[in-house]
Amino acid sequence: MRRASVSSLLADLPNVDATEFRQPSLEALSPSTRTAHAPRILLLYGSLRQRSFSRLLTFEAERLLQAMGAETRIFDPAGLPLPDGAPESHPKVQELRELAAWSEGMVWTSPERHGAMTGILKAQIDWLPLSVGAVRPTQGKTLAVMEVSGGSQSFNAVNQMRILGRWMRMITIPNQSSVAKAFLEFDEDGRMKPSSYYDRVVDVMEELVKFTLLTREVSTHLVDRYSERRESAAELSKRVNQHAL
């Protein structure tokens, strides 16, 4: 059976702008050159406690990522002002944004507090600009989410972070980690003990590195949208930069 041409198929789609319509292609998803540098992963955690289990879990994740060949950075949220509580020129805000721009993937780890992710982690995400001009800095980056809790296993925080990852146009990997009764899972030196929880963290970091290697050269193509191609750059910038909310 002969395949119909794109133009003939579009003739039956009068609402589609033919000049901005694209057929997804395997060629566009197969870059001719591969990036040589190690995957760049930024890790954020959501607690300022002296013995913070989300921070300890983040350190454990960083060790695993480095062993898997990734280059890592951890942002310390101490001193980061509340969103809109300081100008964007604040040194901690600039540090966070520069790390986000550097990264190709991220790990977000939060304690579950009152059935939700913490305000400390949410503040970090809120300081990441959804857009700069018509460009979204987090768009197409990979994301892994993890949480720690003081009681039984829960998924409230990771579920919330998944929603935020989607909103930030990130590629959130399928796997995730939720460590219950975290106070029992780390030794006096702050190292995570062997357990099924630890094995899951290994799984999650492995999957994050794989997805980052797979998508980083084509992430722009993966999240390119027909509706946005139809907008002019000026119109798009005006729509995605709504400061007075």
N, C-alpha and C positions, 0 to 999 in steps of 0.2 A: 504493500500500500504506500502510495506516494505521500510524503509529508507536505502539508500545506505550508506556504511561505508565511513569514512573519507579517508581511503587509496584508495578506488576505485574511489572516486570523484577526489582525487588529481592525479590519473593516467591520467586524462583528462586535467591536468594543468601542462604541462611539464616545464613551466618557474618558477613554485613555488618551493621554497626550503622547502621540507616536514618537515625537522628537526626544522624549525623556524616558521612553520605555526601553528596558534592557532584558534580554534573555540571559538568565544565569548560565555561565559557561564553565566547563572544566578547565579551560585554558586560563581564565582569570583567577582560578583557585590554585594554579600551579605556577608559582613564581619561577622565573628563569634563573635567578640567583638566590642563594640562601644567606641569611644573616650569620656572620661568623662569631659574634660575641655571645657570651653566656646569657641565658635568660635573666632579665632584671626584675627582681621581685621586691616590692615594698610591703612591709608588715606593720600593721596597726593593731594596738591593743587598747582595752577600755577600762583601765583601773589605775589609780594613783597610790594604792596601798603599798606599804613597805614590802610586804610579802604578797604580791599580786599573782594569783594563779593564771590569769589571762596573760600576764607578762611572761611567766615561766613557761607556759605553753607556747607562746610566741618564740621564745628563745629555743625551745626544743624543735619547733618547726623550722627555724632558721638553720639549725645544725643539719637537719635532714635535707633542706634545700641546697645548702652548700655542698653536701656530700653527693647530691644528684647533679652537680655542675652548675648551679645557679649562682648569680651574684645577688647579694641581698643588702637591704637597708632596713633598719627599724627606726620608726619615728617615736620619740619620747614626748607624750602629750603634756608633760608638766610645763606649765607656763603658757599653754595655748589659751588665748582668751575665748570667751563665749562668742558664737557667731553674731556679728553686728555689734559686738561690744568693744571693738577696736578697729582701726583702719586695716585695709588689706595689706598695707605696707609693714604691719607688725612683723618682727623678725621670725617668730614661730610660724606665722601664717605663710610667710615666704618660704621658709624651710620646708614646710609640708607640701606646698604647691610645687616646689622645685623637685622634690622627691617623687611626687605623683607624675610629673612630666617625664622624669627619668625612667620610670618603671614601665614594664611591659605586662606585668601582672601584679596582683595584690593578694594579701591574706588579711582578713579582718577577724579579730578574736575579741569577743566580749564576754564578761560575766553576765549571767542573767540576774537582773535586779528588779524586784516587784513584777516579775513575769515579763520582763522586756530587756532589750539591750540597754547598756548604760548611756547616760547623757554624755559621758566623756568620749566614747567612741562616736556617737552621733554627731558631736561637735566637730570632730575631725572630718567626718564625711561632709558635713554642712559647709566646712571651709573650702572643700574642693569645689572649684567652679564647675557648674554644669556646662558652662560654655564660656569661651573667650572669643568674642566676635561671633563668627558662625561655626567655630570649631569647638567640639566637646572634648576636653582633655582626657576624660576617662573612657571615651568611646572605643570599643573594640578591645580593651585590655581584659585579660583574664582575671578571675576572682575566685578565691576559696574562702569559705566562712566556717568559723569554729566558735564554740562557746564552752564556758565552764559554769557549773552550778554547785551550790552548797548542799543541795538535796538530791532527790531522785532525778533521773535523766529527763531532760526537757528539750524542746526544739523551738521555743518561742523566739529566742534571740537570733538563731540562725535563719529562721523563717523571715524575720523582719529584715535582716541583712540581705537576704535574697531579693526582697522587694526593692530595697535601696540599690542593690547592684543592677537590677533591671532598669530602674529609673535613671541610673548613671550610664546606661547603655553599655554595660560590661558583659563579658561572656562568663557567667557564673557556672563553674563546673558542677556536674551532677552530685559528686560525693561531698560529704561534710562531716564534721566531728562535733560531738557533744559529750563532754566529760562530766559525769555525775560525781557528786561528793569529791570535788577536786582536792580537798584538803587531805584526802587519803591517797592521792595518786602521785604525790611528789615527796622526795626524801628531804632530809635536812639541808642538803646542798642545793636544793632547787631543781634536781633532775627528776624527770618523769620515770616512774617505776614501770617495769614490764607488765603489760596487761593487754586485753583486747582493745582498750581505749587507745593505748600507745600504737598498736598495730593499725588502727583506723587513721591515726594522724599520719603514719607513714603512707598509707593508701592515698590520703587526700593530697599530700605534698607531691607524691609521684604523679598523680593525675593532673595536678596543676602544672607541673613542668611539662608534661606531655601536651596538654592543651595549649600552653604558651608557645612551645616549639612548633606546633601544628598551625597556629593561627596568626602569629605575630606579623608575618610578611603579607598576609591577606586580610588583616583585620579591618582595614579601611573599606575594602570591597565587601566584606561580610555585612557591615552595618550601613552601607550606602543605601539610601531610601529614595524610591521614586517620588514620593510626595515632596521631599526636600529638594530634589533636583529641579522640580517645577518652580520652586521659589527662587527669586533673585537672592544674591548674597545679602543685600541690604534688608530685604524683607525677613530673611531667616534670622539675621543678627538681631533685628528688632523683636522678633517673636521669642527667641530663646534667652534674651537678656532683659528680663523683667525684674528690675531691682526693687521697684516700689510695691512690694507685696506684703 
